[in-house]
Amino acid sequence: MNNYRLQKNDYLKLWFWLTPEEIKKEFGYRAHSPRHIRRLYESDALSLITKAKQEIIDEVDNKERLNQPEREIELPQEIEDKREMIVSQLWTRIKESEQSWDSI
C-alpha cells in the first residue's frame, strides 16, 4: 500500500485552519513534523497570512445579514465550518490517491 504524504499545497490550504501540531495529530504519518511544517510556513506562507485572514473577514462582512454584535458571535462558527470543510476535502483527496495506488 502506497500512503499519501501531505504536499506543500496541502499545508498551504491548512495553515489558517490548523496549527502544525493539529495537522500532525489529524493526518498522523501522512504529515511531516510540526517543526518541518513551521519552517515551510516561514519560507512560503507568511506573506499570505494577512491576505487570507482579511479575505475571510471580507467574506463575512459582505453578508449584509450580519451586524457587528452578530458577526462576533457567528464568525467563530463560520471559521469552524470552513475548517471542517477544508479537512474533509483533503481526507477525500488522500483516500482517492491511496485507492488509485492500491489498484495498480
Helices and strands as residue ranges (DSSP letters): H 8-14, H 20-27, G 28-30, H 34-44, H 46-61, H 68-102
